[in-house]
């Protein structure tokens, strides 16, 4: 295991600032996900940690040792790329053993470590197979075994499951998390998939335009996003422009009590934090769409101001298009200038919503 410290790291490509003054500390045996949209700089950060990109400024320390200018082969890191990068002319054993042979280790030790690594990823007995005979998930396991066999202090994974189907991706990410806990290795995992990050990470670093937006545990990141960008990027969120007047936030015909100075603001409401109550006649919001996902209903409503909100409800509650509903919210957040400025205290009374 190892600690990783990134200090004021930047990377420029011409006039483009791919990574901008990033500082981040990752603890011993921790799994941290770098999450963000395409072009946010997360893969560039990973490649700089591994030594495949040279920083324009800043430093990278592993266990307190500066490795910023150390070449990849001399760093205590292992890298699993999005493309499996396996040699088709070699069998599985030879692919996994390649790095150990470069280190000129004894044959007995190579044999022992390769077999142990294959067993760790669930490929015991696959050593003699050609990589072309394996499924995509098995090939990704071989790539993981090839990195683990070198016994790195830090394992780096760059969207390793992006090319796999959803079910296989879910299974493999659970296996990687189990391996990480069992082996105790420090891991940095790059992904643009929110579900993936929320499912496996100890902490998530959300990036935008090369900068760190928020670093938090998955639960806090989801329930307390500190910026409007994070609120809109992580999970589903209704973001509504409005204004505060006399301690009432009004957006899209929705009124909520707040303790804020007057001015423009953005209201953020999670679909699961909005409750529906039936109303007769033409009062309330109109239900315009209902989709049954089995585990929950996804309901779209149109407020009196013609704004549309997405709401999550329990199945079997009888909602259908054309019905009218009054809305209420247990939790919400208010943002100004992109930053969180108000959130109700946990356990506070339910807030009324006139829509």
C-alpha positions, -999 to 999 in steps of 0.1 A, spaced: 0 0 0 10 36 -5 0 72 -2 -3 94 -32 1 132 -31 -5 155 -60 6 191 -55 -4 220 -78 -3 197 -109 -8 213 -143 -5 201 -179 -7 223 -209 -11 212 -245 -2 243 -265 -27 269 -252 -50 243 -238 -48 238 -200 -58 201 -197 -51 200 -159 -51 232 -139 -34 235 -105 -47 203 -92 -39 192 -56 -51 159 -42 -41 134 -15 -50 97 -16 -45 76 15 -30 41 21 -53 14 6 -79 39 -6 -99 36 -38 -105 71 -54 -124 76 -86 -116 105 -109 -151 114 -123 -159 139 -150 -172 145 -185 -149 139 -216 -122 166 -217 -122 172 -179 -86 161 -176 -91 130 -155 -72 106 -179 -44 132 -182 -40 132 -144 -38 94 -144 -12 93 -171 9 118 -152 7 97 -121 19 67 -141 47 87 -158 32 86 -193 27 123 -194 51 149 -181 36 177 -160 40 213 -170 41 223 -134 36 207 -100 48 175 -83 37 139 -76 48 121 -45 44 84 -36 50 75 0 66 110 4 91 104 -25 90 128 -55 84 107 -87 75 136 -109 105 130 -133 108 93 -127 102 72 -159 71 48 -158 91 16 -156 108 29 -124 76 40 -106 58 18 -81 27 20 -102 7 -3 -125 -16 8 -153 -47 -9 -168 -57 9 -200 -92 11 -216 -79 -10 -245 -67 -43 -231 -33 -39 -250 -27 -77 -249 -3 -94 -272 -23 -117 -295 7 -139 -304 13 -148 -267 -8 -170 -244 -23 -157 -212 6 -168 -191 32 -151 -213 11 -118 -213 10 -117 -175 47 -128 -172 61 -103 -196 69 -76 -170 85 -101 -147 107 -114 -174 120 -79 -181 130 -78 -145 149 -110 -150 133 -128 -121 139 -166 -116 116 -188 -136 102 -205 -104 92 -171 -90 77 -160 -123 56 -191 -125 44 -188 -89 35 -151 -91 17 -154 -125 -4 -183 -113 -12 -164 -81 -22 -133 -100 -44 -153 -124 -61 -169 -94 -67 -134 -79 -87 -123 -109 -105 -156 -113 -86 -170 -142 -68 -199 -126 -60 -225 -152 -63 -201 -182 -25 -197 -186 -22 -218 -218 -51 -201 -236 -46 -176 -264 -59 -141 -256 -80 -143 -288 -99 -172 -273 -111 -151 -244 -142 -129 -239 -139 -92 -234 -143 -95 -197 -117 -123 -195 -93 -101 -215 -98 -73 -191 -90 -96 -162 -58 -106 -179 -48 -69 -182 -56 -65 -145 -35 -96 -136 -6 -83 -157 -5 -51 -136 -11 -69 -102 17 -94 -108 42 -66 -107 31 -59 -71 27 -21 -76 21 2 -47 -6 20 -66 -28 6 -94 -42 30 -120 -72 21 -141 -83 43 -171 -119 35 -178 -111 -2 -180 -147 -14 -186 -159 13 -210 -161 -11 -240 -180 -38 -221 -218 -43 -219 -237 -31 -188 -241 -64 -170 -205 -74 -175 -193 -39 -164 -213 -41 -132 -199 -76 -124 -163 -67 -131 -164 -34 -111 -177 -54 -81 -148 -79 -86 -122 -51 -88 -135 -36 -56 -133 -70 -39 -98 -76 -52 -88 -41 -41 -100 -47 -5 -85 -82 -4 -51 -71 -17 -51 -38 1 -37 -19 -28 -41 19 -33 -62 24 -65 -70 54 -87 -99 47 -111 -109 70 -139 -145 69 -152 -172 91 -166 -199 67 -153 -215 81 -122 -230 48 -111 -196 31 -114 -179 58 -92 -207 58 -66 -207 20 -64 -170 13 -58 -152 44 -46 -141 54 -10 -140 89 -23 -148 106 -56 -129 135 -72 -152 153 -96 -133 172 -123 -143 199 -147 -121 217 -172 -90 204 -156 -99 215 -121 -112 198 -90 -148 206 -83 -154 184 -52 -137 156 -34 -161 137 -11 -174 103 -1 -200 90 -25 -229 96 -1 -219 132 7 -212 139 -30 -247 128 -39 -266 144 -10 -245 175 -6 -231 186 -39 -210 218 -32 -213 233 -67 -241 236 -93 -220 216 -117 -217 186 -94 -254 188 -86 -262 185 -123 -236 160 -131 -239 134 -104 -273 116 -105 -305 131 -118 -314 166 -107 -340 192 -115 -322 225 -118 -345 255 -119 -336 292 -123 -354 316 -100 -350 342 -73 -352 348 -36 -376 374 -23 -384 379 14 -370 346 24 -389 326 -2 -372 309 -31 -394 310 -62 -385 290 -93 -408 276 -121 -438 284 -99 -423 265 -69 -421 284 -36 -398 272 -8 -388 289 25 -351 298 27 -329 320 48 -311 340 22 -307 375 10 -328 385 -20 -314 379 -55 -311 354 -84 -304 318 -76 -308 282 -88 -330 256 -71 -319 220 -72 -344 191 -65 -336 154 -67 -365 134 -83 -367 111 -52 -370 142 -29 -402 154 -44 -435 139 -31 -468 140 -50 -503 145 -36 -534 141 -58 -554 173 -65 -588 175 -81 -598 198 -110 -571 219 -126 -551 227 -94 -515 218 -91 -490 204 -116 -501 182 -145 -487 147 -149 -475 145 -185 -456 112 -186 -453 81 -164 -427 54 -171 -427 22 -150 -392 8 -144 -404 -20 -121 -385 -8 -91 -399 28 -93 -420 51 -114 -404 80 -133 -430 107 -135 -427 140 -155 -449 169 -144 -456 203 -159 -459 232 -135 -483 261 -140 -453 280 -155 -448 254 -181 -416 240 -166 -411 202 -165 -398 183 -135 -388 147 -131 -401 129 -100 -394 93 -87 -423 75 -71 -431 40 -58 -447 16 -82 -483 7 -79 -493 42 -67 -517 47 -95 -503 77 -112 -511 83 -149 -509 110 -174 -534 138 -171 -537 137 -133 -531 168 -112 -507 169 -83 -495 192 -56 -458 188 -49 -438 189 -17 -400 185 -10 -381 172 20 -347 182 6 -334 208 -18 -304 230 -24 -299 266 -35 -269 277 -56 -256 312 -64 -227 319 -87 -223 281 -91 -217 275 -53 -239 260 -27 -254 287 -5 -284 271 12 -296 236 22 -323 227 48 -311 211 80 -316 173 82 -349 165 99 -364 199 93 -401 201 85 -414 193 50 -414 223 28 -445 232 7 -443 235 -30 -469 254 -50 -467 243 -86 
